[in-house]
């Protein structure tokens, strides 16, 4: 799962964003979580 995440991040974006509530990976263009509609998004710079 971690390797899959790294590959996805490396090919698409410089940072990883995920919902702090449910842990879903959120696209950089999205302001809210597509799963739970939370605006509480945490961003990790890589
Ligand atoms: Zn969520």
mmCIF file of the protein (N, C-alpha, C, O) and its ligand, coordinates in Angstrom:
data_MODEL
# 
_entry.id   MODEL 
# 
loop_
_entity.id 
_entity.type 
_entity.pdbx_number_of_molecules 
1 polymer     1 
2 non-polymer 1 
# 
_entity_poly.entity_id                      1 
_entity_poly.type                           'polypeptide(L)' 
_entity_poly.nstd_linkage                   no 
_entity_poly.nstd_monomer                   no 
_entity_poly.pdbx_seq_one_letter_code       
;(UNK)(UNK)(UNK)(UNK)(UNK)(UNK)(UNK)(UNK)(UNK)(UNK)(UNK)(UNK)(UNK)(UNK)(UNK)(UNK)
(UNK)(UNK)(UNK)(UNK)(UNK)(UNK)(UNK)(UNK)(UNK)(UNK)(UNK)(UNK)(UNK)(UNK)(UNK)(UNK)
(UNK)(UNK)(UNK)(UNK)(UNK)(UNK)(UNK)(UNK)(UNK)(UNK)(UNK)(UNK)(UNK)(UNK)
;
_entity_poly.pdbx_seq_one_letter_code_can   XXXXXXXXXXXXXXXXXXXXXXXXXXXXXXXXXXXXXXXXXXXXXX 
_entity_poly.pdbx_strand_id                 A 
# 
loop_
_entity_poly_seq.entity_id 
_entity_poly_seq.num 
_entity_poly_seq.mon_id 
_entity_poly_seq.hetero 
1 1  UNK n 
1 2  UNK n 
1 3  UNK n 
1 4  UNK n 
1 5  UNK n 
1 6  UNK n 
1 7  UNK n 
1 8  UNK n 
1 9  UNK n 
1 10 UNK n 
1 11 UNK n 
1 12 UNK n 
1 13 UNK n 
1 14 UNK n 
1 15 UNK n 
1 16 UNK n 
1 17 UNK n 
1 18 UNK n 
1 19 UNK n 
1 20 UNK n 
1 21 UNK n 
1 22 UNK n 
1 23 UNK n 
1 24 UNK n 
1 25 UNK n 
1 26 UNK n 
1 27 UNK n 
1 28 UNK n 
1 29 UNK n 
1 30 UNK n 
1 31 UNK n 
1 32 UNK n 
1 33 UNK n 
1 34 UNK n 
1 35 UNK n 
1 36 UNK n 
1 37 UNK n 
1 38 UNK n 
1 39 UNK n 
1 40 UNK n 
1 41 UNK n 
1 42 UNK n 
1 43 UNK n 
1 44 UNK n 
1 45 UNK n 
1 46 UNK n 
# 
loop_
_struct_asym.id 
_struct_asym.entity_id 
A 1 
B 2 
# 
loop_
_chem_comp.id 
_chem_comp.type 
_chem_comp.mon_nstd_flag 
UNK 'L-peptide linking' . 
ZN  non-polymer         . 
# 
_pdbx_entity_nonpoly.entity_id   2 
_pdbx_entity_nonpoly.name        ? 
_pdbx_entity_nonpoly.comp_id     ZN 
# 
_pdbx_nonpoly_scheme.asym_id         B 
_pdbx_nonpoly_scheme.entity_id       2 
_pdbx_nonpoly_scheme.mon_id          ZN 
_pdbx_nonpoly_scheme.ndb_seq_num     1 
_pdbx_nonpoly_scheme.pdb_seq_num     101 
_pdbx_nonpoly_scheme.auth_seq_num    101 
_pdbx_nonpoly_scheme.pdb_mon_id      ZN 
_pdbx_nonpoly_scheme.auth_mon_id     ZN 
_pdbx_nonpoly_scheme.pdb_strand_id   A 
_pdbx_nonpoly_scheme.pdb_ins_code    . 
# 
loop_
_atom_site.group_PDB 
_atom_site.id 
_atom_site.type_symbol 
_atom_site.label_atom_id 
_atom_site.label_alt_id 
_atom_site.label_comp_id 
_atom_site.label_asym_id 
_atom_site.label_entity_id 
_atom_site.label_seq_id 
_atom_site.pdbx_PDB_ins_code 
_atom_site.Cartn_x 
_atom_site.Cartn_y 
_atom_site.Cartn_z 
_atom_site.occupancy 
_atom_site.B_iso_or_equiv 
_atom_site.pdbx_formal_charge 
_atom_site.auth_seq_id 
_atom_site.auth_comp_id 
_atom_site.auth_asym_id 
_atom_site.auth_atom_id 
_atom_site.pdbx_PDB_model_num 
ATOM   1   N  N  . UNK A 1 1  ? 0.839   -1.210 0.000   1.00 0.00 ? 1   UNK A N  1 
ATOM   2   C  CA . UNK A 1 1  ? 0.000   0.000  0.000   1.00 0.00 ? 1   UNK A CA 1 
ATOM   3   C  C  . UNK A 1 1  ? 0.866   1.249  0.000   1.00 0.00 ? 1   UNK A C  1 
ATOM   4   O  O  . UNK A 1 1  ? 0.576   2.224  -0.693  1.00 0.00 ? 1   UNK A O  1 
ATOM   5   N  N  . UNK A 1 2  ? 1.936   1.205  0.789   1.00 0.00 ? 2   UNK A N  1 
ATOM   6   C  CA . UNK A 1 2  ? 2.833   2.365  0.836   1.00 0.00 ? 2   UNK A CA 1 
ATOM   7   C  C  . UNK A 1 2  ? 3.526   2.568  -0.512  1.00 0.00 ? 2   UNK A C  1 
ATOM   8   O  O  . UNK A 1 2  ? 3.642   3.695  -0.993  1.00 0.00 ? 2   UNK A O  1 
ATOM   9   N  N  . UNK A 1 3  ? 3.983   1.476  -1.115  1.00 0.00 ? 3   UNK A N  1 
ATOM   10  C  CA . UNK A 1 3  ? 4.648   1.596  -2.409  1.00 0.00 ? 3   UNK A CA 1 
ATOM   11  C  C  . UNK A 1 3  ? 3.693   2.138  -3.464  1.00 0.00 ? 3   UNK A C  1 
ATOM   12  O  O  . UNK A 1 3  ? 4.077   2.952  -4.304  1.00 0.00 ? 3   UNK A O  1 
ATOM   13  N  N  . UNK A 1 4  ? 2.470   1.687  -3.416  1.00 0.00 ? 4   UNK A N  1 
ATOM   14  C  CA . UNK A 1 4  ? 1.489   2.158  -4.369  1.00 0.00 ? 4   UNK A CA 1 
ATOM   15  C  C  . UNK A 1 4  ? 1.256   3.656  -4.194  1.00 0.00 ? 4   UNK A C  1 
ATOM   16  O  O  . UNK A 1 4  ? 1.102   4.390  -5.171  1.00 0.00 ? 4   UNK A O  1 
ATOM   17  N  N  . UNK A 1 5  ? 1.233   4.090  -2.966  1.00 0.00 ? 5   UNK A N  1 
ATOM   18  C  CA . UNK A 1 5  ? 1.029   5.506  -2.673  1.00 0.00 ? 5   UNK A CA 1 
ATOM   19  C  C  . UNK A 1 5  ? 2.192   6.329  -3.208  1.00 0.00 ? 5   UNK A C  1 
ATOM   20  O  O  . UNK A 1 5  ? 1.986   7.377  -3.821  1.00 0.00 ? 5   UNK A O  1 
ATOM   21  N  N  . UNK A 1 6  ? 3.395   5.863  -2.980  1.00 0.00 ? 6   UNK A N  1 
ATOM   22  C  CA . UNK A 1 6  ? 4.584   6.587  -3.452  1.00 0.00 ? 6   UNK A CA 1 
ATOM   23  C  C  . UNK A 1 6  ? 4.560   6.745  -4.963  1.00 0.00 ? 6   UNK A C  1 
ATOM   24  O  O  . UNK A 1 6  ? 4.869   7.814  -5.487  1.00 0.00 ? 6   UNK A O  1 
ATOM   25  N  N  . UNK A 1 7  ? 4.193   5.682  -5.657  1.00 0.00 ? 7   UNK A N  1 
ATOM   26  C  CA . UNK A 1 7  ? 4.167   5.740  -7.106  1.00 0.00 ? 7   UNK A CA 1 
ATOM   27  C  C  . UNK A 1 7  ? 3.123   6.736  -7.583  1.00 0.00 ? 7   UNK A C  1 
ATOM   28  O  O  . UNK A 1 7  ? 3.371   7.509  -8.508  1.00 0.00 ? 7   UNK A O  1 
ATOM   29  N  N  . UNK A 1 8  ? 1.986   6.717  -6.968  1.00 0.00 ? 8   UNK A N  1 
ATOM   30  C  CA . UNK A 1 8  ? 0.918   7.638  -7.353  1.00 0.00 ? 8   UNK A CA 1 
ATOM   31  C  C  . UNK A 1 8  ? 1.342   9.080  -7.119  1.00 0.00 ? 8   UNK A C  1 
ATOM   32  O  O  . UNK A 1 8  ? 1.093   9.952  -7.951  1.00 0.00 ? 8   UNK A O  1 
ATOM   33  N  N  . UNK A 1 9  ? 1.967   9.319  -6.012  1.00 0.00 ? 9   UNK A N  1 
ATOM   34  C  CA . UNK A 1 9  ? 2.406   10.669 -5.670  1.00 0.00 ? 9   UNK A CA 1 
ATOM   35  C  C  . UNK A 1 9  ? 3.506   11.124 -6.623  1.00 0.00 ? 9   UNK A C  1 
ATOM   36  O  O  . UNK A 1 9  ? 3.478   12.256 -7.105  1.00 0.00 ? 9   UNK A O  1 
ATOM   37  N  N  . UNK A 1 10 ? 4.466   10.260 -6.897  1.00 0.00 ? 10  UNK A N  1 
ATOM   38  C  CA . UNK A 1 10 ? 5.596   10.623 -7.736  1.00 0.00 ? 10  UNK A CA 1 
ATOM   39  C  C  . UNK A 1 10 ? 5.166   10.942 -9.168  1.00 0.00 ? 10  UNK A C  1 
ATOM   40  O  O  . UNK A 1 10 ? 5.764   11.789 -9.831  1.00 0.00 ? 10  UNK A O  1 
ATOM   41  N  N  . UNK A 1 11 ? 4.148   10.269 -9.625  1.00 0.00 ? 11  UNK A N  1 
ATOM   42  C  CA . UNK A 1 11 ? 3.732   10.462 -11.010 1.00 0.00 ? 11  UNK A CA 1 
ATOM   43  C  C  . UNK A 1 11 ? 2.757   11.618 -11.189 1.00 0.00 ? 11  UNK A C  1 
ATOM   44  O  O  . UNK A 1 11 ? 2.553   12.096 -12.305 1.00 0.00 ? 11  UNK A O  1 
ATOM   45  N  N  . UNK A 1 12 ? 2.166   12.061 -10.111 1.00 0.00 ? 12  UNK A N  1 
ATOM   46  C  CA . UNK A 1 12 ? 1.115   13.061 -10.278 1.00 0.00 ? 12  UNK A CA 1 
ATOM   47  C  C  . UNK A 1 12 ? 1.346   14.398 -9.566  1.00 0.00 ? 12  UNK A C  1 
ATOM   48  O  O  . UNK A 1 12 ? 0.956   15.446 -10.080 1.00 0.00 ? 12  UNK A O  1 
ATOM   49  N  N  . UNK A 1 13 ? 1.967   14.367 -8.405  1.00 0.00 ? 13  UNK A N  1 
ATOM   50  C  CA . UNK A 1 13 ? 2.059   15.613 -7.654  1.00 0.00 ? 13  UNK A CA 1 
ATOM   51  C  C  . UNK A 1 13 ? 3.251   15.605 -6.696  1.00 0.00 ? 13  UNK A C  1 
ATOM   52  O  O  . UNK A 1 13 ? 3.835   14.560 -6.410  1.00 0.00 ? 13  UNK A O  1 
ATOM   53  N  N  . UNK A 1 14 ? 3.590   16.785 -6.216  1.00 0.00 ? 14  UNK A N  1 
ATOM   54  C  CA . UNK A 1 14 ? 4.747   16.921 -5.341  1.00 0.00 ? 14  UNK A CA 1 
ATOM   55  C  C  . UNK A 1 14 ? 4.393   16.723 -3.875  1.00 0.00 ? 14  UNK A C  1 
ATOM   56  O  O  . UNK A 1 14 ? 5.273   16.486 -3.047  1.00 0.00 ? 14  UNK A O  1 
ATOM   57  N  N  . UNK A 1 15 ? 3.134   16.818 -3.558  1.00 0.00 ? 15  UNK A N  1 
ATOM   58  C  CA . UNK A 1 15 ? 2.723   16.663 -2.174  1.00 0.00 ? 15  UNK A CA 1 
ATOM   59  C  C  . UNK A 1 15 ? 1.530   15.721 -2.086  1.00 0.00 ? 15  UNK A C  1 
ATOM   60  O  O  . UNK A 1 15 ? 0.812   15.493 -3.059  1.00 0.00 ? 15  UNK A O  1 
ATOM   61  N  N  . UNK A 1 16 ? 1.350   15.189 -0.900  1.00 0.00 ? 16  UNK A N  1 
ATOM   62  C  CA . UNK A 1 16 ? 0.242   14.265 -0.703  1.00 0.00 ? 16  UNK A CA 1 
ATOM   63  C  C  . UNK A 1 16 ? -0.797  14.906 0.201   1.00 0.00 ? 16  UNK A C  1 
ATOM   64  O  O  . UNK A 1 16 ? -0.471  15.427 1.268   1.00 0.00 ? 16  UNK A O  1 
ATOM   65  N  N  . UNK A 1 17 ? -2.035  14.865 -0.227  1.00 0.00 ? 17  UNK A N  1 
ATOM   66  C  CA . UNK A 1 17 ? -3.114  15.443 0.568   1.00 0.00 ? 17  UNK A CA 1 
ATOM   67  C  C  . UNK A 1 17 ? -4.102  14.352 0.916   1.00 0.00 ? 17  UNK A C  1 
ATOM   68  O  O  . UNK A 1 17 ? -4.465  13.527 0.078   1.00 0.00 ? 17  UNK A O  1 
ATOM   69  N  N  . UNK A 1 18 ? -4.525  14.364 2.148   1.00 0.00 ? 18  UNK A N  1 
ATOM   70  C  CA . UNK A 1 18 ? -5.539  13.394 2.524   1.00 0.00 ? 18  UNK A CA 1 
ATOM   71  C  C  . UNK A 1 18 ? -6.496  13.965 3.556   1.00 0.00 ? 18  UNK A C  1 
ATOM   72  O  O  . UNK A 1 18 ? -6.184  14.909 4.282   1.00 0.00 ? 18  UNK A O  1 
ATOM   73  N  N  . UNK A 1 19 ? -7.666  13.358 3.590   1.00 0.00 ? 19  UNK A N  1 
ATOM   74  C  CA . UNK A 1 19 ? -8.688  13.776 4.528   1.00 0.00 ? 19  UNK A CA 1 
ATOM   75  C  C  . UNK A 1 19 ? -8.287  13.382 5.944   1.00 0.00 ? 19  UNK A C  1 
ATOM   76  O  O  . UNK A 1 19 ? -7.942  12.230 6.205   1.00 0.00 ? 19  UNK A O  1 
ATOM   77  N  N  . UNK A 1 20 ? -8.336  14.336 6.840   1.00 0.00 ? 20  UNK A N  1 
ATOM   78  C  CA . UNK A 1 20 ? -7.944  14.052 8.207   1.00 0.00 ? 20  UNK A CA 1 
ATOM   79  C  C  . UNK A 1 20 ? -9.020  13.229 8.925   1.00 0.00 ? 20  UNK A C  1 
ATOM   80  O  O  . UNK A 1 20 ? -8.747  12.568 9.927   1.00 0.00 ? 20  UNK A O  1 
ATOM   81  N  N  . UNK A 1 21 ? -10.205 13.281 8.411   1.00 0.00 ? 21  UNK A N  1 
ATOM   82  C  CA . UNK A 1 21 ? -11.310 12.563 9.049   1.00 0.00 ? 21  UNK A CA 1 
ATOM   83  C  C  . UNK A 1 21 ? -11.324 11.082 8.673   1.00 0.00 ? 21  UNK A C  1 
ATOM   84  O  O  . UNK A 1 21 ? -11.397 10.224 9.552   1.00 0.00 ? 21  UNK A O  1 
ATOM   85  N  N  . UNK A 1 22 ? -11.256 10.772 7.372   1.00 0.00 ? 22  UNK A N  1 
ATOM   86  C  CA . UNK A 1 22 ? -11.392 9.377  6.941   1.00 0.00 ? 22  UNK A CA 1 
ATOM   87  C  C  . UNK A 1 22 ? -10.137 8.820  6.278   1.00 0.00 ? 22  UNK A C  1 
ATOM   88  O  O  . UNK A 1 22 ? -10.068 7.622  6.005   1.00 0.00 ? 22  UNK A O  1 
ATOM   89  N  N  . UNK A 1 23 ? -9.140  9.672  6.012   1.00 0.00 ? 23  UNK A N  1 
ATOM   90  C  CA . UNK A 1 23 ? -7.885  9.175  5.471   1.00 0.00 ? 23  UNK A CA 1 
ATOM   91  C  C  . UNK A 1 23 ? -7.854  8.984  3.967   1.00 0.00 ? 23  UNK A C  1 
ATOM   92  O  O  . UNK A 1 23 ? -6.876  8.463  3.432   1.00 0.00 ? 23  UNK A O  1 
ATOM   93  N  N  . UNK A 1 24 ? -8.889  9.390  3.289   1.00 0.00 ? 24  UNK A N  1 
ATOM   94  C  CA . UNK A 1 24 ? -8.941  9.254  1.842   1.00 0.00 ? 24  UNK A CA 1 
ATOM   95  C  C  . UNK A 1 24 ? -7.975  10.226 1.172   1.00 0.00 ? 24  UNK A C  1 
ATOM   96  O  O  . UNK A 1 24 ? -7.879  11.388 1.569   1.00 0.00 ? 24  UNK A O  1 
ATOM   97  N  N  . UNK A 1 25 ? -7.266  9.750  0.163   1.00 0.00 ? 25  UNK A N  1 
ATOM   98  C  CA . UNK A 1 25 ? -6.396  10.629 -0.607  1.00 0.00 ? 25  UNK A CA 1 
ATOM   99  C  C  . UNK A 1 25 ? -7.254  11.594 -1.416  1.00 0.00 ? 25  UNK A C  1 
ATOM   100 O  O  . UNK A 1 25 ? -8.193  11.189 -2.101  1.00 0.00 ? 25  UNK A O  1 
ATOM   101 N  N  . UNK A 1 26 ? -6.917  12.870 -1.325  1.00 0.00 ? 26  UNK A N  1 
ATOM   102 C  CA . UNK A 1 26 ? -7.709  13.909 -1.983  1.00 0.00 ? 26  UNK A CA 1 
ATOM   103 C  C  . UNK A 1 26 ? -6.891  14.547 -3.103  1.00 0.00 ? 26  UNK A C  1 
ATOM   104 O  O  . UNK A 1 26 ? -5.731  14.906 -2.904  1.00 0.00 ? 26  UNK A O  1 
ATOM   105 N  N  . UNK A 1 27 ? -7.483  14.681 -4.247  1.00 0.00 ? 27  UNK A N  1 
ATOM   106 C  CA . UNK A 1 27 ? -6.812  15.321 -5.377  1.00 0.00 ? 27  UNK A CA 1 
ATOM   107 C  C  . UNK A 1 27 ? -6.432  16.759 -5.031  1.00 0.00 ? 27  UNK A C  1 
ATOM   108 O  O  . UNK A 1 27 ? -7.121  17.430 -4.263  1.00 0.00 ? 27  UNK A O  1 
ATOM   109 N  N  . UNK A 1 28 ? -5.328  17.214 -5.610  1.00 0.00 ? 28  UNK A N  1 
ATOM   110 C  CA . UNK A 1 28 ? -4.837  18.558 -5.283  1.00 0.00 ? 28  UNK A CA 1 
ATOM   111 C  C  . UNK A 1 28 ? -5.815  19.649 -5.712  1.00 0.00 ? 28  UNK A C  1 
ATOM   112 O  O  . UNK A 1 28 ? -5.788  20.761 -5.184  1.00 0.00 ? 28  UNK A O  1 
ATOM   113 N  N  . UNK A 1 29 ? -6.663  19.326 -6.657  1.00 0.00 ? 29  UNK A N  1 
ATOM   114 C  CA . UNK A 1 29 ? -7.625  20.319 -7.143  1.00 0.00 ? 29  UNK A CA 1 
ATOM   115 C  C  . UNK A 1 29 ? -8.893  20.372 -6.294  1.00 0.00 ? 29  UNK A C  1 
ATOM   116 O  O  . UNK A 1 29 ? -9.702  21.291 -6.419  1.00 0.00 ? 29  UNK A O  1 
ATOM   117 N  N  . UNK A 1 30 ? -9.049  19.374 -5.432  1.00 0.00 ? 30  UNK A N  1 
ATOM   118 C  CA . UNK A 1 30 ? -10.267 19.313 -4.620  1.00 0.00 ? 30  UNK A CA 1 
ATOM   119 C  C  . UNK A 1 30 ? -10.063 20.000 -3.272  1.00 0.00 ? 30  UNK A C  1 
ATOM   120 O  O  . UNK A 1 30 ? -9.041  19.818 -2.611  1.00 0.00 ? 30  UNK A O  1 
ATOM   121 N  N  . UNK A 1 31 ? -11.048 20.784 -2.886  1.00 0.00 ? 31  UNK A N  1 
ATOM   122 C  CA . UNK A 1 31 ? -10.957 21.508 -1.624  1.00 0.00 ? 31  UNK A CA 1 
ATOM   123 C  C  . UNK A 1 31 ? -11.536 20.706 -0.470  1.00 0.00 ? 31  UNK A C  1 
ATOM   124 O  O  . UNK A 1 31 ? -11.245 20.971 0.697   1.00 0.00 ? 31  UNK A O  1 
ATOM   125 N  N  . UNK A 1 32 ? -12.358 19.724 -0.810  1.00 0.00 ? 32  UNK A N  1 
ATOM   126 C  CA . UNK A 1 32 ? -12.981 18.903 0.224   1.00 0.00 ? 32  UNK A CA 1 
ATOM   127 C  C  . UNK A 1 32 ? -12.850 17.425 -0.118  1.00 0.00 ? 32  UNK A C  1 
ATOM   128 O  O  . UNK A 1 32 ? -12.608 17.057 -1.267  1.00 0.00 ? 32  UNK A O  1 
ATOM   129 N  N  . UNK A 1 33 ? -13.012 16.594 0.888   1.00 0.00 ? 33  UNK A N  1 
ATOM   130 C  CA . UNK A 1 33 ? -12.933 15.147 0.699   1.00 0.00 ? 33  UNK A CA 1 
ATOM   131 C  C  . UNK A 1 33 ? -14.108 14.660 -0.151  1.00 0.00 ? 33  UNK A C  1 
ATOM   132 O  O  . UNK A 1 33 ? -15.254 15.013 0.125   1.00 0.00 ? 33  UNK A O  1 
ATOM   133 N  N  . UNK A 1 34 ? -13.837 13.847 -1.190  1.00 0.00 ? 34  UNK A N  1 
ATOM   134 C  CA . UNK A 1 34 ? -14.914 13.341 -2.045  1.00 0.00 ? 34  UNK A CA 1 
ATOM   135 C  C  . UNK A 1 34 ? -15.754 12.259 -1.368  1.00 0.00 ? 34  UNK A C  1 
ATOM   136 O  O  . UNK A 1 34 ? -16.844 11.927 -1.833  1.00 0.00 ? 34  UNK A O  1 
ATOM   137 N  N  . UNK A 1 35 ? -15.244 11.721 -0.282  1.00 0.00 ? 35  UNK A N  1 
ATOM   138 C  CA . UNK A 1 35 ? -15.944 10.626 0.407   1.00 0.00 ? 35  UNK A CA 1 
ATOM   139 C  C  . UNK A 1 35 ? -16.869 11.143 1.506   1.00 0.00 ? 35  UNK A C  1 
ATOM   140 O  O  . UNK A 1 35 ? -18.055 10.815 1.538   1.00 0.00 ? 35  UNK A O  1 
ATOM   141 N  N  . UNK A 1 36 ? -16.312 11.956 2.407   1.00 0.00 ? 36  UNK A N  1 
ATOM   142 C  CA . UNK A 1 36 ? -17.117 12.408 3.549   1.00 0.00 ? 36  UNK A CA 1 
ATOM   143 C  C  . UNK A 1 36 ? -17.428 13.908 3.496   1.00 0.00 ? 36  UNK A C  1 
ATOM   144 O  O  . UNK A 1 36 ? -18.088 14.450 4.382   1.00 0.00 ? 36  UNK A O  1 
ATOM   145 N  N  . UNK A 1 37 ? -16.935 14.570 2.430   1.00 0.00 ? 37  UNK A N  1 
ATOM   146 C  CA . UNK A 1 37 ? -17.230 15.992 2.221   1.00 0.00 ? 37  UNK A CA 1 
ATOM   147 C  C  . UNK A 1 37 ? -16.646 16.896 3.300   1.00 0.00 ? 37  UNK A C  1 
ATOM   148 O  O  . UNK A 1 37 ? -17.112 18.017 3.505   1.00 0.00 ? 37  UNK A O  1 
ATOM   149 N  N  . UNK A 1 38 ? -15.622 16.396 3.985   1.00 0.00 ? 38  UNK A N  1 
ATOM   150 C  CA . UNK A 1 38 ? -14.962 17.201 5.002   1.00 0.00 ? 38  UNK A CA 1 
ATOM   151 C  C  . UNK A 1 38 ? -13.978 18.173 4.361   1.00 0.00 ? 38  UNK A C  1 
ATOM   152 O  O  . UNK A 1 38 ? -13.306 17.831 3.388   1.00 0.00 ? 38  UNK A O  1 
ATOM   153 N  N  . UNK A 1 39 ? -13.896 19.359 4.896   1.00 0.00 ? 39  UNK A N  1 
ATOM   154 C  CA . UNK A 1 39 ? -12.927 20.329 4.399   1.00 0.00 ? 39  UNK A CA 1 
ATOM   155 C  C  . UNK A 1 39 ? -11.627 20.278 5.188   1.00 0.00 ? 39  UNK A C  1 
ATOM   156 O  O  . UNK A 1 39 ? -10.727 21.092 4.980   1.00 0.00 ? 39  UNK A O  1 
ATOM   157 N  N  . UNK A 1 40 ? -11.541 19.318 6.091   1.00 0.00 ? 40  UNK A N  1 
ATOM   158 C  CA . UNK A 1 40 ? -10.363 19.191 6.947   1.00 0.00 ? 40  UNK A CA 1 
ATOM   159 C  C  . UNK A 1 40 ? -9.320  18.322 6.254   1.00 0.00 ? 40  UNK A C  1 
ATOM   160 O  O  . UNK A 1 40 ? -9.192  17.132 6.542   1.00 0.00 ? 40  UNK A O  1 
ATOM   161 N  N  . UNK A 1 41 ? -8.577  18.937 5.336   1.00 0.00 ? 41  UNK A N  1 
ATOM   162 C  CA . UNK A 1 41 ? -7.586  18.225 4.530   1.00 0.00 ? 41  UNK A CA 1 
ATOM   163 C  C  . UNK A 1 41 ? -6.189  18.529 5.051   1.00 0.00 ? 41  UNK A C  1 
ATOM   164 O  O  . UNK A 1 41 ? -5.836  19.689 5.267   1.00 0.00 ? 41  UNK A O  1 
ATOM   165 N  N  . UNK A 1 42 ? -5.407  17.490 5.247   1.00 0.00 ? 42  UNK A N  1 
ATOM   166 C  CA . UNK A 1 42 ? -4.035  17.673 5.678   1.00 0.00 ? 42  UNK A CA 1 
ATOM   167 C  C  . UNK A 1 42 ? -3.106  17.437 4.485   1.00 0.00 ? 42  UNK A C  1 
ATOM   168 O  O  . UNK A 1 42 ? -3.338  16.539 3.675   1.00 0.00 ? 42  UNK A O  1 
ATOM   169 N  N  . UNK A 1 43 ? -2.054  18.253 4.386   1.00 0.00 ? 43  UNK A N  1 
ATOM   170 C  CA . UNK A 1 43 ? -1.137  18.122 3.259   1.00 0.00 ? 43  UNK A CA 1 
ATOM   171 C  C  . UNK A 1 43 ? 0.269   17.815 3.731   1.00 0.00 ? 43  UNK A C  1 
ATOM   172 O  O  . UNK A 1 43 ? 0.786   18.464 4.640   1.00 0.00 ? 43  UNK A O  1 
ATOM   173 N  N  . UNK A 1 44 ? 0.883   16.825 3.109   1.00 0.00 ? 44  UNK A N  1 
ATOM   174 C  CA . UNK A 1 44 ? 2.251   16.453 3.436   1.00 0.00 ? 44  UNK A CA 1 
ATOM   175 C  C  . UNK A 1 44 ? 3.154   16.856 2.282   1.00 0.00 ? 44  UNK A C  1 
ATOM   176 O  O  . UNK A 1 44 ? 2.934   16.444 1.143   1.00 0.00 ? 44  UNK A O  1 
ATOM   177 N  N  . UNK A 1 45 ? 4.162   17.653 2.573   1.00 0.00 ? 45  UNK A N  1 
ATOM   178 C  CA . UNK A 1 45 ? 5.141   18.003 1.546   1.00 0.00 ? 45  UNK A CA 1 
ATOM   179 C  C  . UNK A 1 45 ? 6.168   16.888 1.483   1.00 0.00 ? 45  UNK A C  1 
ATOM   180 O  O  . UNK A 1 45 ? 6.659   16.417 2.509   1.00 0.00 ? 45  UNK A O  1 
ATOM   181 N  N  . UNK A 1 46 ? 6.486   16.473 0.265   1.00 0.00 ? 46  UNK A N  1 
ATOM   182 C  CA . UNK A 1 46 ? 7.418   15.358 0.094   1.00 0.00 ? 46  UNK A CA 1 
ATOM   183 C  C  . UNK A 1 46 ? 8.762   15.838 -0.437  1.00 0.00 ? 46  UNK A C  1 
ATOM   184 O  O  . UNK A 1 46 ? 9.670   15.031 -0.641  1.00 0.00 ? 46  UNK A O  1 
HETATM 185 ZN ZN . ZN  B 2 .  ? -12.997 12.194 4.255   1.00 0.00 ? 101 ZN  A ZN 1 
# 
